[in-house]
Amino acid sequence: MDQYIGTMLDNRYEILERIGVGGMAVVYKARCHRLNRLVAIKILKPELANDADFRRRFQAESQAVAMLSHVNIVGVYDVCQSDGLNYIVMELIDGMTLKQYMQKRGMPLKWQEALHFIAQVLRALDHAHSRGIIHRDIKPHNILVLRDGSIKVADFGIARLTSSQATLTQEALGSVHYISPEQAKGSHIDGRSDLYSVGVMLYEMLTGRLPFEGETPVLVAIQHINSIPIQPRELNPDIPVGLEAIIMKAMAPNPNHRYGSAQEMLDAVQAFQENPDSVPSDTIRINDVEEPTLVIPTGGVRDMMEDDYEEDDYLDDEEEEEITSKVRKSHRRFNPPPIAIAVGAILLFVVGIILFLVNFIRGAIFAPAKEYTVPNLLGMTVEELEKDPSILGDFQLEVGETVFNEDYEKDQICEQTPEADSKVKDGKTTITVTISGGTEELKMIDVTGWDSERALERLRDDMKLEVTTEYQYSQTTEKGYVISYSPEKDTELEEGDEVTIVISKGKEEEKVVVGNYVNLSLEQVKAQLELQGLNANVKEYYSDTYAKGKVMWQSIAVNTQVAPGTTIDLQVSKGPEATQPPVTNPPVVVTDAPVKKTITVDLSDYTGIITLKVTLGSTTVFDGSWNADEQGDFSREVTQNPGTTKRVTISINGETVESYNLEF
């Protein structure tokens, strides 16, 4: 298991899985918990992190790419250095490389499809070149094709600011099948070197093959300097003449004969797309693949030859000087005038001489390199190899990371690169080994501050634990995030063990205490409720007991704590109900005083809040909610003229429970 997977960088980026390995860094898929999005993180390899030169190059890459912002370039979100790690946070692309696309589609591609991709690459390069950045490693493997057909140029890992070109004295970098002649020679380069690589890509897409092949990177590089590729239309007659001219100009051996800029080449491509039958007036015939990034010393091909063969295969000084002289002379390319018979004859003659030289170098001068078989180190320990150096023989050992592994015991080698029994041509090859840390121990992890869904996924799905969730209010932890957990961190567990996480319900709202509003005017009560953040639902009823406008009843008891915004039902008096309509005749004198009676409803069989309605004849005495627990039995005093009989009807929760006559 990778040491970084599952870790959190800067308490923000959670490493989810490894998705790629480059020459200088490892690329991981990660989640940014601050913005809740997936990203790609490129981390400098541990074995290089202590090397000041590699750190400098890594930082240079970060700063260079961070300057770029274009729809066709993989975006950089952040450049960080934390806990001894140097890493870049980048846009995560859902797609495939252009190389994979070409293999899946089958080649050659139609020219319309090829130019669809090339135009986007040129726009990206124009943006980068305008900011002084040369990619130096343009190839289909570094072009990402998205699902909508758009592309993004990736891996500016070997990009350099042109302003620092004069200081680059150690290495020139490139991919051997796509490098420009000046890169192969270790000469000064500029943005036109990227255009040469674009030309090679276009050649490959339209012909189905690379312009130059060879058994070793050195031989391929020599061909870029000296050889003439087959004209694209000879391999695929369906390629329009005008498009062939664009390819050849981009691949011109002399940078001065190429397009002057990415925009200039893009203009030529767009002009061709508008008129495919056109042929540029500056058409030329050039004199001028697998795709791993190749380190080319600044001494050019000669130094590559020295690096590519064993010490016993080196040439003596006179032979080496003779070949170097021939290679240098061959740098003076032949740029023929318009097509003519004499020029064609000279061109064929030059081709024959160059092919003879290449074959001579490949077959006559250099003998085939000796092959070595990689020993099988699996199951061994580093200590055993140190005690018996004969096991490694001519190979060198490099100890990589330690990972949990169920197939090998602790401290045993569980992986090796190159693989056991594979063949290599260099006996000094380094074998990188991965050490087993034994069976992974299951321990409780710190999930404080994690999003609850992420914590549950990790504990339940990944660690196979039984998780109990509890919820609490918290003034400091955001709702939905973990406040605490048990057992404590690093407690040893087994699958199926129970753990508990406490999840925040957010800040608890402050409660409001309900006051006594009965016998207050409705205006007073509304003003008080507004100050408390409460709402009122008002209903009016006739009453002989309460003056008009006074509150007779409230639905929530006094001193109850409620949340702000709670609505309280209020019953407000409309005053006594008129017993007789007004008359113009003199009033009849009533000698007997009105009779008062009390209506009582026994609610001992009820609990909680009920709906109660009491009527006296056609007059509603009460209609609303009643809390049987807190308010007890219902009781109301009513008044009628003597000698009157009224029907009392009592309904509870919408059902009539009692009805009787009340005499006054």
C-alpha positions as CSV (number, residue, x, y, z in Angstrom):
1,M,0.0,0.0,0.0
2,D,1.3,3.4,-0.9
3,Q,2.5,5.4,2.1
4,Y,0.6,8.5,1.1
5,I,-2.8,7.0,0.4
6,G,-5.3,7.9,3.1
7,T,-3.2,10.8,4.4
8,M,-4.3,14.4,4.6
9,L,-1.9,17.1,3.3
10,D,-2.2,20.5,5.0
11,N,-5.4,19.3,6.6
12,R,-7.1,19.9,3.2
13,Y,-6.1,17.4,0.5
14,E,-6.9,13.7,1.2
15,I,-4.9,11.3,-1.0
16,L,-7.2,8.7,-2.5
17,E,-5.2,6.7,-5.0
18,R,-2.0,6.7,-7.2
19,I,-2.8,7.4,-10.9
20,G,0.6,7.9,-12.5
21,V,4.4,8.0,-12.1
22,G,6.8,10.4,-13.9
23,G,10.5,10.8,-14.0
24,M,10.5,13.2,-11.0
25,A,7.2,12.8,-9.2
26,V,4.3,10.5,-8.4
27,V,0.8,11.7,-9.3
28,Y,-2.2,11.0,-7.0
29,K,-5.9,11.5,-7.2
30,A,-7.0,13.5,-4.1
31,R,-10.0,15.3,-2.7
32,C,-9.9,18.9,-1.6
33,H,-12.2,19.1,1.4
34,R,-12.2,22.8,1.6
35,L,-13.8,23.2,-1.9
36,N,-15.2,19.6,-2.1
37,R,-13.6,18.8,-5.5
38,L,-11.3,16.1,-6.9
39,V,-7.8,17.2,-7.8
40,A,-4.6,15.7,-9.0
41,I,-1.5,16.1,-6.8
42,K,2.1,15.6,-8.0
43,I,4.5,14.8,-5.2
44,L,8.3,14.8,-5.7
45,K,9.7,11.3,-5.3
46,P,11.1,10.6,-1.9
47,E,14.5,9.5,-3.3
48,L,14.8,12.9,-5.0
49,A,13.4,15.1,-2.2
50,N,16.8,15.4,-0.5
51,D,18.5,16.4,-3.7
52,A,18.8,20.2,-3.9
53,D,19.0,20.1,-7.7
54,F,15.9,18.1,-8.1
55,R,14.0,20.3,-5.6
56,R,15.1,23.3,-7.6
57,R,13.9,21.8,-10.8
58,F,10.6,20.7,-9.2
59,Q,10.0,24.2,-7.8
60,A,11.0,25.7,-11.2
61,E,8.4,23.5,-12.9
62,S,5.8,24.6,-10.3
63,Q,6.4,28.3,-10.8
64,A,6.5,28.0,-14.6
65,V,3.2,26.0,-14.9
66,A,1.5,28.3,-12.3
67,M,2.0,31.2,-14.8
68,L,-0.2,29.5,-17.3
69,S,-4.0,29.8,-17.5
70,H,-5.5,28.4,-20.7
71,V,-8.5,26.2,-21.5
72,N,-6.1,23.8,-23.4
73,I,-3.5,23.5,-20.6
74,V,-4.0,21.4,-17.4
75,G,-4.6,24.0,-14.7
76,V,-2.5,24.4,-11.5
77,Y,-4.5,25.2,-8.3
78,D,-1.8,25.3,-5.7
79,V,2.0,24.9,-5.2
80,C,2.8,23.7,-1.7
81,Q,5.7,22.7,0.5
82,S,4.5,21.0,3.7
83,D,5.9,18.4,6.2
84,G,9.0,17.9,4.0
85,L,6.9,17.3,0.9
86,N,7.0,19.4,-2.3
87,Y,3.8,19.0,-4.3
88,I,1.6,20.7,-6.9
89,V,-2.2,20.6,-6.8
90,M,-3.6,20.4,-10.4
91,E,-6.8,20.0,-12.3
92,L,-7.9,16.3,-12.4
93,I,-8.7,15.3,-16.0
94,D,-11.3,12.7,-16.9
95,G,-10.1,11.3,-20.2
96,M,-7.3,9.5,-22.0
97,T,-4.0,10.4,-23.6
98,L,-3.9,11.3,-27.3
99,K,-1.6,8.2,-27.7
100,Q,-4.3,6.0,-26.2
101,Y,-6.9,7.7,-28.3
102,M,-4.9,7.0,-31.5
103,Q,-4.4,3.4,-30.6
104,K,-8.1,3.0,-29.8
105,R,-9.3,4.7,-32.9
106,G,-6.8,3.0,-35.2
107,M,-4.5,4.9,-37.4
108,P,-4.2,6.8,-39.6
109,L,-6.7,9.3,-38.4
110,K,-8.7,11.4,-40.9
111,W,-7.1,14.8,-41.4
112,Q,-10.1,16.7,-40.1
113,E,-9.9,14.8,-36.8
114,A,-6.1,15.2,-36.6
115,L,-6.3,19.0,-37.2
116,H,-9.1,19.3,-34.6
117,F,-6.5,18.2,-31.9
118,I,-3.5,19.9,-33.4
119,A,-5.2,23.3,-33.5
120,Q,-5.9,23.1,-29.8
121,V,-2.3,22.1,-29.0
122,L,-1.0,25.1,-31.0
123,R,-3.3,27.4,-29.0
124,A,-1.9,26.0,-25.8
125,L,1.7,26.4,-27.0
126,D,1.0,30.0,-28.2
127,H,-0.1,30.8,-24.7
128,A,2.9,29.2,-23.1
129,H,5.4,30.6,-25.5
130,S,4.0,34.1,-25.0
131,R,4.9,33.8,-21.3
132,G,8.5,32.6,-22.1
133,I,7.8,28.9,-21.5
134,I,8.9,26.1,-23.8
135,H,7.3,22.7,-23.2
136,R,10.3,20.6,-24.6
137,D,8.4,17.3,-24.4
138,I,5.4,17.6,-26.8
139,K,4.2,14.1,-27.6
140,P,0.8,12.3,-27.7
141,H,1.4,10.9,-24.2
142,N,1.4,14.4,-22.8
143,I,-1.9,15.4,-24.6
144,L,-5.1,14.6,-22.7
145,V,-8.3,14.1,-24.6
146,L,-11.5,14.9,-22.7
147,R,-14.8,13.3,-23.2
148,D,-16.1,16.3,-25.1
149,G,-13.3,16.1,-27.6
150,S,-11.3,19.0,-26.3
151,I,-7.7,18.5,-25.3
152,K,-5.4,19.7,-22.5
153,V,-1.6,19.8,-22.7
154,A,0.0,18.2,-19.6
155,D,3.4,17.6,-18.0
156,F,5.3,20.8,-18.3
157,G,7.8,18.9,-16.0
158,I,10.7,19.7,-18.3
159,A,9.6,23.2,-19.2
160,R,12.1,26.0,-18.7
161,L,11.8,29.7,-18.8
162,T,13.5,31.0,-21.9
163,S,15.1,33.7,-19.8
164,S,17.1,31.1,-17.9
165,Q,18.2,29.2,-21.1
166,A,21.8,30.4,-20.8
167,T,22.1,28.8,-17.4
168,L,21.1,25.3,-18.5
169,T,24.4,23.6,-18.8
170,Q,23.7,20.1,-17.5
171,E,21.0,18.5,-19.6
172,A,18.5,19.0,-22.4
173,L,15.4,16.8,-22.1
174,G,13.1,15.4,-24.7
175,S,11.3,12.3,-26.0
176,V,13.5,10.7,-28.6
177,H,10.9,10.0,-31.2
178,Y,9.6,13.6,-31.1
179,I,12.6,15.7,-30.3
180,S,13.9,18.4,-32.7
181,P,17.3,18.2,-34.3
182,E,18.6,21.0,-32.1
183,Q,17.5,19.1,-29.0
184,A,19.3,16.0,-30.2
185,K,22.5,18.0,-30.7
186,G,22.2,19.7,-27.3
187,S,22.0,23.2,-29.0
188,H,20.0,26.3,-28.1
189,I,16.3,25.8,-28.4
190,D,13.2,28.0,-28.5
191,G,9.5,27.7,-29.2
192,R,10.1,26.4,-32.7
193,S,11.4,23.2,-31.2
194,D,7.9,22.5,-29.8
195,L,6.5,23.1,-33.4
196,Y,8.9,20.4,-34.7
197,S,7.4,18.0,-32.2
198,V,3.9,19.1,-33.3
199,G,4.9,18.3,-36.9
200,V,6.0,14.8,-35.8
201,M,2.7,14.2,-34.0
202,L,0.8,15.3,-37.1
203,Y,3.0,13.0,-39.3
204,E,2.2,10.1,-37.0
205,M,-1.5,10.7,-36.8
206,L,-1.9,11.0,-40.6
207,T,0.5,8.2,-41.7
208,G,0.0,5.7,-38.9
209,R,3.8,5.6,-38.2
210,L,6.6,7.7,-36.8
211,P,9.0,9.4,-39.1
212,F,12.1,7.7,-37.6
213,E,12.5,4.3,-35.9
214,G,15.6,2.7,-34.4
215,E,16.8,-0.1,-32.1
216,T,18.2,2.4,-29.6
217,P,17.4,6.0,-28.6
218,V,20.8,7.1,-29.9
219,L,20.0,5.8,-33.4
220,V,16.6,7.5,-33.5
221,A,18.2,10.8,-32.3
222,I,20.9,10.5,-35.1
223,Q,18.1,10.1,-37.7
224,H,16.4,13.3,-36.5
225,I,19.7,15.1,-37.2
226,N,20.7,13.4,-40.4
227,S,18.0,11.4,-42.1
228,I,15.1,12.2,-44.4
229,P,11.6,10.8,-43.5
230,I,9.4,9.4,-46.1
231,Q,7.0,12.0,-47.5
232,P,3.6,11.6,-45.8
233,R,1.7,11.3,-49.0
234,E,3.8,8.3,-50.0
235,L,2.5,6.5,-46.9
236,N,-1.0,7.8,-47.1
237,P,-2.1,9.3,-50.5
238,D,-5.3,10.6,-48.9
239,I,-3.3,13.4,-47.2
240,P,-4.0,16.6,-49.1
241,V,-0.9,18.3,-50.7
242,G,-1.4,21.4,-48.7
243,L,-1.5,19.6,-45.4
244,E,1.7,17.7,-46.3
245,A,3.3,21.0,-46.9
246,I,2.3,22.2,-43.4
247,I,3.8,19.0,-41.8
248,M,7.1,19.4,-43.8
249,K,7.5,23.0,-42.8
250,A,6.9,22.3,-39.1
251,M,9.6,19.5,-39.4
252,A,12.1,21.6,-41.2
253,P,15.6,20.7,-39.8
254,N,16.6,24.4,-39.7
255,P,14.5,26.2,-37.2
256,N,14.6,29.3,-39.4
257,H,12.7,27.4,-42.1
258,R,9.9,26.4,-39.7
259,Y,6.9,28.5,-38.7
260,G,8.1,31.4,-36.6
261,S,5.5,30.9,-33.9
262,A,2.6,28.6,-32.8
263,Q,0.2,31.3,-33.9
264,E,1.7,31.4,-37.4
265,M,1.4,27.6,-37.7
266,L,-2.2,27.8,-36.3
267,D,-3.0,30.4,-39.0
268,A,-1.7,28.1,-41.7
269,V,-3.8,25.2,-40.3
270,Q,-6.9,27.3,-40.2
271,A,-6.3,28.6,-43.7
272,F,-6.0,25.0,-44.9
273,Q,-9.2,24.0,-43.1
274,E,-11.0,26.8,-44.9
275,N,-9.6,25.8,-48.3
276,P,-8.2,22.2,-48.3
277,D,-7.3,22.4,-52.0
278,S,-4.8,25.2,-51.4
279,V,-1.0,24.7,-51.4
280,P,1.2,27.1,-49.4
281,S,3.7,29.0,-51.5
282,D,6.5,28.1,-49.2
283,T,6.2,24.3,-49.6
284,I,9.5,22.6,-48.9
285,R,10.9,19.0,-48.9
286,I,12.8,18.4,-45.6
287,N,16.2,16.9,-45.1
288,D,15.5,16.3,-42.0
289,V,9.3,6.8,-31.2
290,E,8.9,4.2,-27.8
291,E,8.2,7.4,-26.3
292,P,10.0,7.5,-22.9
293,T,11.5,10.9,-21.9
294,L,15.2,10.7,-22.8
295,V,17.9,12.6,-21.0
296,I,20.3,14.0,-23.7
297,P,23.5,15.5,-22.4
298,T,24.4,19.0,-23.7
299,G,27.2,17.4,-25.7
300,G,24.5,16.0,-28.0
301,V,24.6,12.6,-29.8
302,R,28.3,12.0,-29.2
303,D,27.8,12.0,-25.4
304,M,24.7,9.8,-25.9
305,M,26.8,7.3,-27.7
306,E,29.2,7.2,-24.8
307,D,26.3,6.7,-22.4
308,D,24.6,4.0,-24.5
309,Y,27.4,1.4,-24.6
310,E,29.7,-0.5,-22.2
311,E,33.1,0.7,-21.5
312,D,34.6,-2.1,-23.6
313,D,32.6,-0.8,-26.6
314,Y,34.1,2.7,-26.6
315,L,35.8,3.7,-29.9
316,D,39.4,4.8,-29.9
317,D,40.1,8.5,-30.2
318,E,40.8,8.5,-34.0
319,E,37.6,6.5,-34.8
320,E,35.5,8.6,-32.5
321,E,36.8,11.8,-34.0
322,E,36.2,10.6,-37.5
323,I,32.5,9.7,-36.8
324,T,32.0,12.9,-34.9
325,S,33.4,14.8,-37.8
326,K,31.0,13.1,-40.2
327,V,28.1,13.8,-37.9
328,R,29.0,17.5,-37.7
329,K,29.4,17.7,-41.5
330,S,26.0,16.1,-42.0
331,H,24.4,18.9,-39.9
332,R,24.7,21.1,-42.9
333,R,21.4,20.2,-44.4
334,F,20.4,20.4,-48.1
335,N,17.4,22.6,-48.8
336,P,16.6,22.0,-52.5
337,P,15.1,24.6,-54.8
338,P,11.9,23.9,-56.7
339,I,11.4,20.4,-58.0
340,A,13.8,19.6,-60.8
341,I,15.4,16.4,-62.2
342,A,18.9,17.5,-61.2
343,V,17.9,18.3,-57.6
344,G,16.1,15.0,-57.3
345,A,19.2,13.2,-58.3
346,I,21.4,15.0,-55.8
347,L,18.8,14.4,-53.1
348,L,18.8,10.7,-53.8
349,F,22.5,10.7,-53.6
350,V,22.6,12.4,-50.3
351,V,19.9,10.0,-48.9
352,G,22.0,7.1,-49.9
353,I,25.1,8.5,-48.2
354,I,23.3,9.2,-45.0
355,L,21.6,5.8,-44.9
356,F,24.9,4.2,-45.5
357,L,26.4,6.2,-42.6
358,V,23.6,5.2,-40.2
359,N,23.8,1.6,-41.1
360,F,27.6,1.7,-40.7
361,I,27.3,3.2,-37.2
362,R,24.6,0.7,-36.2
363,G,26.2,-2.4,-37.7
364,A,29.9,-2.0,-38.2
365,I,31.1,0.3,-35.4
366,F,29.0,-0.8,-32.5
367,A,28.8,-4.5,-31.6
368,P,25.5,-5.6,-30.0
369,A,25.4,-4.8,-26.3
370,K,25.7,-7.8,-23.9
371,E,22.5,-8.8,-22.2
372,Y,22.2,-9.4,-18.5
373,T,19.5,-11.4,-16.7
374,V,17.9,-9.6,-13.7
375,P,18.1,-11.8,-10.6
376,N,15.0,-12.8,-8.6
377,L,15.2,-11.0,-5.2
378,L,11.6,-11.6,-4.1
379,G,11.4,-13.1,-0.6
380,M,15.0,-12.1,0.3
381,T,16.0,-9.5,2.8
382,V,18.4,-6.6,2.3
383,E,20.5,-8.0,5.0
384,E,20.9,-11.3,3.1
385,L,21.9,-9.4,-0.1
386,E,24.5,-7.5,1.9
387,K,26.0,-10.7,3.3
388,D,26.1,-12.3,-0.2
389,P,27.0,-9.7,-2.9
390,S,27.2,-12.4,-5.5
391,I,23.4,-12.5,-5.7
392,L,23.3,-9.0,-7.2
393,G,26.4,-9.5,-9.3
394,D,26.9,-6.5,-11.5
395,F,23.6,-4.9,-10.5
396,Q,23.1,-2.2,-7.9
397,L,20.4,-2.2,-5.2
398,E,18.1,0.7,-4.3
399,V,15.7,0.3,-1.4
400,G,12.3,1.9,-2.1
401,E,9.2,2.2,0.1
402,T,7.9,-0.2,2.7
403,V,4.3,-1.4,2.2
404,F,2.0,-3.8,3.9
405,N,1.9,-7.1,2.1
406,E,0.1,-10.4,3.0
407,D,2.2,-12.6,0.7
408,Y,5.7,-11.7,2.2
409,E,6.9,-11.6,5.8
410,K,8.1,-8.4,7.3
411,D,11.4,-7.1,5.9
412,Q,11.2,-9.4,2.9
413,I,11.4,-7.9,-0.7
414,C,7.9,-8.1,-2.1
415,E,8.4,-6.1,-5.4
416,Q,11.3,-5.3,-7.7
417,T,11.9,-3.2,-10.8
418,P,13.1,-4.4,-13.3
419,E,11.2,-7.7,-12.9
420,A,13.0,-10.9,-12.1
421,D,14.5,-12.8,-15.1
422,S,14.0,-9.9,-17.5
423,K,16.8,-9.0,-19.9
424,V,18.7,-5.7,-19.7
425,K,21.8,-4.5,-21.7
426,D,23.5,-2.7,-18.8
427,G,24.9,-4.8,-16.0
428,K,25.1,-1.7,-13.8
429,T,21.3,-1.4,-13.8
430,T,19.8,-0.4,-10.5
431,I,17.2,-2.8,-9.1
432,T,14.6,-0.9,-7.0
433,V,13.0,-3.0,-4.4
434,T,9.9,-2.6,-2.2
435,I,10.1,-4.0,1.3
436,S,7.2,-5.8,3.0
437,G,6.0,-4.3,6.3
438,G,4.1,-7.5,7.1
439,T,0.3,-7.8,7.4
440,E,-1.3,-4.4,7.9
441,E,-2.4,-3.7,11.4
442,L,-5.9,-2.2,11.9
443,K,-5.8,0.8,14.2
444,M,-8.2,3.5,15.0
445,I,-7.6,6.6,13.0
446,D,-8.2,10.3,14.0
447,V,-11.4,11.4,12.2
448,T,-11.9,14.6,14.2
449,G,-13.1,17.4,11.9
450,W,-13.9,15.0,9.0
451,D,-17.1,15.2,7.1
452,S,-19.4,12.6,8.5
453,E,-20.0,10.9,5.1
454,R,-16.2,10.6,4.6
455,A,-15.6,9.3,8.1
456,L,-18.4,6.6,7.7
457,E,-17.1,5.6,4.3
458,R,-13.5,5.2,5.7
459,L,-14.5,3.3,8.9
460,R,-17.3,1.2,7.5
461,D,-16.3,0.5,3.9
462,D,-12.5,0.6,4.1
463,M,-11.8,-0.6,7.6
464,K,-14.8,-2.9,7.9
465,L,-15.8,-1.6,11.4
466,E,-19.2,-1.3,13.0
467,V,-19.9,2.4,13.5
468,T,-22.3,3.9,16.0
469,T,-23.3,7.6,15.4
470,E,-24.3,10.1,18.0
471,Y,-25.3,13.7,17.5
472,Q,-24.6,16.7,19.7
473,Y,-24.9,20.5,19.4
474,S,-21.5,22.2,19.1
475,Q,-20.5,25.9,19.1
476,T,-17.2,25.1,17.4
477,T,-17.7,22.2,15.0
478,E,-19.8,22.8,11.8
479,K,-22.9,20.8,11.4
480,G,-22.3,17.4,9.8
481,Y,-18.7,17.1,10.9
482,V,-17.1,14.8,13.5
483,I,-16.7,16.3,17.0
484,S,-15.0,13.3,18.6
485,Y,-14.7,9.5,18.4
486,S,-13.9,6.4,20.4
487,P,-11.8,4.4,21.0
488,E,-8.8,6.7,21.0
489,K,-6.4,7.0,18.0
490,D,-4.0,4.0,17.3
491,T,-6.1,1.6,19.4
492,E,-5.7,-1.8,17.8
493,L,-8.9,-3.2,16.3
494,E,-10.2,-6.1,14.3
495,E,-12.7,-6.1,11.5
496,G,-16.2,-5.9,12.9
497,D,-15.2,-4.0,16.1
498,E,-17.6,-1.3,17.2
499,V,-16.5,2.3,17.2
500,T,-18.4,5.5,17.9
501,I,-18.3,8.9,16.3
502,V,-20.0,12.0,17.6
503,I,-21.4,14.2,14.8
504,S,-22.2,17.9,15.2
505,K,-25.7,19.2,15.0
506,G,-24.4,22.7,14.6
507,K,-24.9,25.5,17.0
508,E,-27.9,25.1,19.3
509,E,-30.5,27.9,18.9
510,E,-31.1,30.1,21.9
511,K,-34.5,29.5,23.4
512,V,-37.2,32.1,24.2
513,V,-39.3,32.0,27.4
514,V,-43.0,32.4,26.8
515,G,-44.6,35.1,29.0
516,N,-48.1,35.4,30.5
517,Y,-50.2,37.3,27.9
518,V,-53.7,36.6,29.3
519,N,-55.7,39.7,30.2
520,L,-53.3,41.9,28.3
521,S,-54.4,43.9,25.3
522,L,-53.7,42.4,21.9
523,E,-51.5,45.4,21.0
524,Q,-49.3,44.9,24.1
525,V,-48.9,41.1,23.4
526,K,-48.0,41.6,19.7
527,A,-45.3,44.2,20.7
528,Q,-43.9,41.8,23.3
529,L,-43.9,38.8,20.9
530,E,-42.1,40.8,18.2
531,L,-39.4,41.7,20.7
532,Q,-39.0,38.0,21.5
533,G,-39.0,36.9,17.9
534,L,-42.3,35.0,18.2
535,N,-45.4,35.0,16.1
536,A,-49.1,35.2,16.9
537,N,-52.1,33.4,15.4
538,V,-55.2,35.4,16.6
539,K,-58.8,34.3,16.8
540,E,-61.6,36.4,18.3
541,Y,-64.6,35.3,20.4
542,Y,-67.4,36.9,22.3
543,S,-66.9,37.0,26.0
544,D,-68.8,38.4,29.0
545,T,-65.7,37.9,31.2
546,Y,-62.9,39.7,29.3
547,A,-63.1,43.2,27.9
548,K,-62.9,43.7,24.2
549,G,-59.4,43.4,22.8
550,K,-58.0,41.5,25.8
551,V,-56.3,38.1,25.5
552,M,-58.4,35.4,27.0
553,W,-56.1,32.3,26.3
554,Q,-52.7,31.4,24.9
555,S,-51.8,28.0,23.4
556,I,-48.3,27.7,25.0
557,A,-48.0,27.8,28.8
558,V,-46.2,30.5,30.7
559,N,-42.4,30.0,31.2
560,T,-42.2,27.4,28.4
561,Q,-38.9,27.6,26.4
562,V,-39.5,27.7,22.6
563,A,-37.3,28.3,19.5
564,P,-37.4,31.8,17.9
565,G,-40.0,32.0,15.2
566,T,-42.5,29.8,17.1
567,T,-46.2,30.7,16.6
568,I,-48.5,31.1,19.6
569,D,-52.3,30.8,19.2
570,L,-54.2,33.6,21.0
571,Q,-57.9,33.9,21.8
572,V,-59.0,37.6,22.0
573,S,-62.3,38.9,23.4
574,K,-64.8,40.6,21.1
575,G,-66.7,41.7,24.1
576,P,-70.2,40.4,25.2
577,E,-72.5,39.2,22.5
578,A,-75.5,41.5,21.9
579,T,-78.7,39.8,23.2
580,Q,-81.2,42.0,21.3
581,P,-81.0,44.1,18.2
582,P,-81.2,47.9,18.8
583,V,-84.8,49.3,18.7
584,T,-86.2,52.7,18.3
585,N,-89.0,52.1,20.8
586,P,-88.4,52.8,24.4
587,P,-86.5,50.0,26.1
588,V,-88.4,47.4,28.0
589,V,-87.4,47.6,31.7
590,V,-86.2,44.3,32.9
591,T,-86.8,44.0,36.6
592,D,-84.7,40.8,37.1
593,A,-80.9,41.0,36.9
594,P,-79.0,38.7,34.4
595,V,-78.2,35.2,35.7
596,K,-74.6,33.9,35.7
597,K,-73.8,30.2,35.2
598,T,-70.4,28.3,34.9
599,I,-69.8,25.7,32.1
600,T,-67.2,23.1,33.3
601,V,-65.7,20.4,31.1
602,D,-64.0,17.4,32.9
603,L,-60.7,16.7,31.1
604,S,-59.2,14.3,33.6
605,D,-59.3,11.5,31.0
606,Y,-57.2,13.5,28.5
607,T,-53.5,14.4,28.3
608,G,-51.5,16.8,26.3
609,I,-52.9,19.4,23.9
610,I,-56.5,18.7,22.6
611,T,-58.9,20.6,20.4
612,L,-61.8,21.8,22.4
613,K,-65.0,23.6,21.3
614,V,-67.8,24.7,23.7
615,T,-71.0,26.4,22.4
616,L,-74.0,27.9,24.3
617,G,-76.9,28.0,21.9
618,S,-75.5,29.8,18.8
619,T,-72.7,31.5,20.8
620,T,-69.2,30.0,20.8
621,V,-67.8,30.0,24.3
622,F,-64.4,28.5,23.3
623,D,-62.9,27.1,20.2
624,G,-59.2,26.2,20.1
625,S,-56.3,24.2,21.6
626,W,-56.2,23.3,25.3
627,N,-53.3,21.7,27.2
628,A,-55.0,19.2,29.5
629,D,-51.8,18.6,31.4
630,E,-51.0,22.2,32.2
631,Q,-54.4,23.9,32.2
632,G,-56.5,21.1,33.7
633,D,-60.3,21.2,33.4
634,F,-62.1,23.8,31.3
635,S,-64.3,26.3,33.1
636,R,-66.0,29.4,31.7
637,E,-68.7,31.7,33.3
638,V,-71.6,32.7,31.0
639,T,-74.5,35.2,31.5
640,Q,-78.1,35.0,30.2
641,N,-81.4,36.7,31.1
642,P,-83.5,34.9,33.7
643,G,-86.0,32.3,32.5
644,T,-83.8,31.5,29.4
645,T,-82.7,27.9,28.4
646,K,-79.7,27.4,26.2
647,R,-78.2,24.2,24.7
648,V,-74.6,23.5,25.8
649,T,-72.5,21.4,23.2
650,I,-69.0,20.2,24.0
651,S,-66.7,18.7,21.3
652,I,-63.2,17.3,21.9
653,N,-60.8,16.6,19.0
654,G,-63.7,17.2,16.5
655,E,-66.1,14.7,18.2
656,T,-69.2,15.7,20.3
657,V,-68.8,14.2,23.7
658,E,-71.6,16.0,25.6
659,S,-74.7,18.0,25.0
660,Y,-77.2,19.3,27.5
661,N,-79.7,22.2,28.3
662,L,-78.6,24.9,30.7
663,E,-81.4,26.9,32.4
664,F,-80.9,30.5,33.6
